[in-house]
């Protein structure tokens, strides 16, 4: 039986402002620029230094805050917000963040992007000890761990708790008079710091959210760091020094906006280099290149430039349809492709086309795109993917919940080509991906400071809750390769 990840896998966005009279309004704007990271729920919690205020709802940000009074009620100079994407069955108001907890010794709000690989184990232990959970997300685990140790003082309890949770996570917290951010020891999820013209500080999942509020980028939050912002300014601490950079490569490939900069790398430039290297590794004798909008636009540009052929708009996207990759079930993904894209007959008819996409996960989108292009009269369709074959699940916060969903986990490239129905199929190599992204501060970190486990099965952390199921999903050859890697370590 294929291994299935049962817990929440989320790709979300967090944004916080400390020290601005328009804090909640700025958070709203910041979340607007992070809407691509989650479209099933949004919320904001603010503080005036004495009391904390919350509003959250399901749906897009504009729907969650459809009533202007919802935002007006969020008074104060401090605020944090969250946009959320959930997996099937978990889209409920109880799971919409930021969470707001009321305790006798002070309130705290919490927002989270990522996934804890030991969340289930920790939750069971906490529940056995009397903890009562209000949501089904792993985010809430952190609060219960803190309360378990609160007699040691909040910051000590927080640091000890952060060392208990494992996986890929970016936490953003708000108390009445301070904002706190924490990043996992591998920096898997992105998080950055900015400063407003009036001196206030901003913490956000991506730099594109800093831009909309005119905040100056200061620095990325580093692995294992604890960032505290209070009335005395910005303070940088650590909850662990046992760190090694392993940024999620899918941020560069797919999730992040092209205008964002992650650890010194502009996402658009990285994607364009992916396209150039893809053209060198997997060239095609074609009349034109056609990008799959929108996340493959940059890669297609690089691919076309390297080949010296036109980059044409052979596919048009309906901008009012959500991403099919993050639709919660297969039926919606299939329908979403039909509603999202259409081929331009006048561009592709009679032409040999290289269609460039950022990734192939389940194959749903690719198969239908290829058929669309043939139906529009394309003479040949050559599929080129600006990332390696996606063969292993993500346990750090991306909705790739079962290995049996991953087409590349079960078929060779030649078999995939036959299933998809294209004339040829080519992928960027793992080495090419690492070279294209080229993280400048990676140092001697494995794989250029990136998490590339989705392509080679080499995860930067133990999988803990998922280990047994993951091992059961491997074939004998993969088990042998994994054993050899562990023996080398």
FENGIUR-V15234 format. One record per residue. SS is DSSP state (helix for helix, strand for strand, loop for the rest). PHI is phi in whole degrees, -180 to 180 (NA if undefined). Layout:
SS,PHI / SS,PHI
This chain:
loop,NA / loop,-62 / loop,-77 / strand,-119 / loop,-83 / loop,-90 / loop,-84 / loop,-65 / loop,-117 / loop,-122 / loop,-122 / loop,-124 / strand,-134 / strand,-122 / strand,-154 / strand,-137 / strand,-130 / strand,-131 / loop,96 / loop,-142 / loop,-65 / loop,-114 / helix,-55 / helix,-66 / helix,-66 / helix,-68 / helix,-62 / helix,-58 / helix,-64 / helix,-61 / helix,-64 / helix,-58 / loop,-80 / loop,-110 / helix,-60 / helix,-63 / helix,-87 / loop,178 / loop,-128 / loop,-104 / strand,-173 / strand,-151 / strand,-160 / strand,-141 / strand,-123 / strand,-123 / strand,-144 / loop,-104 / loop,92 / loop,-121 / loop,-137 / strand,-114 / strand,-128 / strand,-135 / strand,-143 / strand,-153 / strand,-163 / strand,-80 / loop,98 / loop,-63 / helix,-54 / helix,-65 / helix,-79 / helix,-62 / loop,-119 / loop,-64 / loop,-89 / helix,-56 / helix,-67 / helix,-61 / helix,-79 / helix,-64 / loop,-74 / loop,-87 / loop,-85 / loop,117 / loop,-93 / strand,-130 / strand,-161 / strand,-129 / strand,-142 / strand,-154 / strand,-115 / strand,-129 / loop,-123 / loop,-118 / loop,-89 / loop,-54 / loop,82 / loop,-113 / loop,-85 / loop,-129 / helix,-61 / helix,-64 / helix,-97 / loop,-76 / loop,-106 / loop,-70 / strand,-77 / strand,-125 / strand,-113 / loop,-109 / loop,-124 / loop,-62 / loop,-102 / loop,135 / loop,-87 / strand,-148 / strand,-108 / strand,-141 / strand,-130 / strand,-149 / strand,-122 / strand,138 / strand,-153 / strand,-95 / loop,-79 / loop,-121 / helix,-62 / helix,-66 / helix,-61 / helix,-65 / helix,-62 / helix,-61 / helix,-64 / helix,-64 / helix,-65 / helix,-62 / loop,-90 / loop,106 / loop,-68 / loop,-114 / loop,-92 / loop,-99 / loop,-133 / loop,-107 / loop,-88 / loop,-76 / loop,-55 / helix,-67 / helix,-56 / helix,-60 / helix,-63 / helix,-67 / helix,-65 / helix,-62 / helix,-64 / helix,-65 / loop,-117 / helix,-61 / helix,-64 / helix,-82 / loop,101 / helix,-62 / helix,-66 / helix,-64 / helix,-62 / helix,-64 / helix,-62 / helix,-64 / helix,-69 / helix,-64 / loop,-80 / loop,-90 / loop,-86 / loop,-127 / strand,130 / strand,-108 / strand,-151 / strand,-129 / strand,-101 / strand,-130 / strand,-122 / strand,-135 / strand,-107 / loop,-58 / loop,-133 / strand,-161 / strand,-119 / strand,-131 / strand,-127 / strand,-142 / strand,-120 / loop,-63 / loop,-65 / loop,-109 / loop,59 / loop,-63 / loop,-94 / loop,-79 / loop,-161 / strand,-139 / strand,-120 / strand,-135 / strand,-135 / loop,-80 / loop,-60 / loop,-87 / loop,98 / loop,-66 / strand,-108 / strand,-129 / strand,-124 / strand,-145 / loop,-67 / loop,-139 / helix,-69 / helix,-62 / helix,-78 / helix,-68 / helix,-61 / helix,-70 / loop,-105 / loop,59 / loop,-92 / strand,-83 / strand,-65 / strand,-104 / strand,-171 / strand,-79 / loop,-72 / loop,-93 / loop,-53 / loop,77 / strand,-85 / strand,-124 / strand,-106 / strand,-119 / strand,-120 / strand,-138 / loop,-66 / loop,-91 / strand,118 / strand,-100 / strand,-127 / strand,-113 / strand,-132 / strand,-135 / loop,-101 / loop,-157 / loop,-112 / loop,-87 / loop,-129 / loop,-158 / loop,-62 / loop,-152 / strand,-63 / strand,-61 / helix,-65 / helix,-69 / helix,-61 / helix,-74 / helix,-73 / helix,-138 / helix,-76 / loop,-69 / loop,-70 / loop,-63 / loop,-89 / loop,-82 / strand,-120 / strand,-120 / loop,49 / loop,82 / strand,-115 / strand,-72 / helix,-59 / helix,-59 / helix,-63 / helix,-63 / helix,-66 / helix,-67 / helix,-66 / helix,-58 / helix,-64 / helix,-63 / helix,-68 / helix,-61 / helix,-65 / helix,-74 / helix,-81 / loop,-134 / loop,-69 / loop,-144 / loop,-86 / loop,-135 / loop,-89 / strand,-159 / strand,-110 / strand,-122 / strand,-81 / loop,-89 / loop,-73 / loop,-110 / loop,-71 / loop,-99 / helix,-60 / helix,-67 / helix,-63 / helix,-63 / helix,-60 / helix,-65 / helix,-64 / helix,-66 / helix,-62 / helix,-68 / helix,-80 / loop,76 / loop,-123 / strand,-64 / strand,-105 / strand,-110 / loop,-87 / loop,-91 / strand,-128 / strand,-116 / strand,-105 / loop,-77 / loop,-71 / loop,-104 / loop,-117 / loop,-68 / loop,-59 / loop,-73 / loop,-60 / loop,-107 / loop,-74 / loop,-75 / loop,-150 / helix,-65 / helix,-60 / helix,-69 / helix,-65 / helix,-62 / helix,-64 / helix,-63 / helix,-63 / helix,-62 / helix,-80 / helix,-86 / strand,-126 / strand,-147 / strand,-89 / loop,-98 / helix,-58 / helix,-65 / helix,-94 / helix,-99 / loop,-58 / loop,75 / loop,-108 / strand,-90 / strand,-117 / strand,-104 / strand,-95 / strand,-107 / strand,-126 / loop,-79 / loop,-164 / loop,-123 / loop,-103 / loop,-97 / loop,94 / helix,-57 / helix,-66 / helix,-60 / helix,-61 / helix,-74 / helix,-64 / helix,-60 / helix,-63 / helix,-57 / helix,-67 / helix,-64 / helix,-62 / loop,-85 / loop,102 / loop,-60 / loop,-76 / strand,-140 / strand,-130 / strand,-113 / strand,-90 / strand,-127 / strand,-115 / loop,-85 / loop,-158 / loop,-73 / loop,-66 / loop,-87 / loop,-116 / loop,-131 / loop,-67 / loop,-103 / loop,-110 / loop,-115 / loop,125 / loop,-122 / loop,-79 / loop,-121 / loop,-88 / strand,-137 / helix,-70 / helix,-68 / helix,-74 / loop,-85 / helix,-61 / helix,-73 / helix,-75 / loop,-123 / loop,-134 / loop,-72 / helix,-61 / helix,-66 / helix,-69 / helix,-63 / helix,-59 / helix,-67 / helix,-65 / helix,-75 / loop,87 / loop,-102 / loop,-74 / strand,-155 / strand,-143 / strand,-144 / strand,-120 / loop,-71 / loop,-79 / helix,-62 / helix,-62 / helix,-64 / helix,-63 / helix,-62 / helix,-65 / helix,-68 / helix,-74 / loop,54 / loop,-66 / loop,-68 / loop,-103 / loop,-72 / loop,59 / loop,-100 / loop,-62 / helix,-58 / helix,55 / helix,64 / helix,76 / strand,-118 / strand,-90 / loop,-120 / helix,-61 / helix,-64 / helix,-106 / helix,-124 / loop,78 / loop,-100 / loop,-81 / loop,-77 / loop,-132 / loop,-61 / loop,-94 / helix,48 / helix,-57 / helix,-100 / helix,-58 / helix,-63 / helix,-65 / helix,-64 / helix,-61 / helix,-66 / helix,-83 / loop,-81 / loop,-82 / helix,-62 / helix,-64 / helix,-67 / helix,-64 / helix,-65 / helix,-62 / helix,-66 / helix,-62 / helix,-65 / helix,-64 / helix,-65 / helix,-67 / helix,-67 / loop,-67
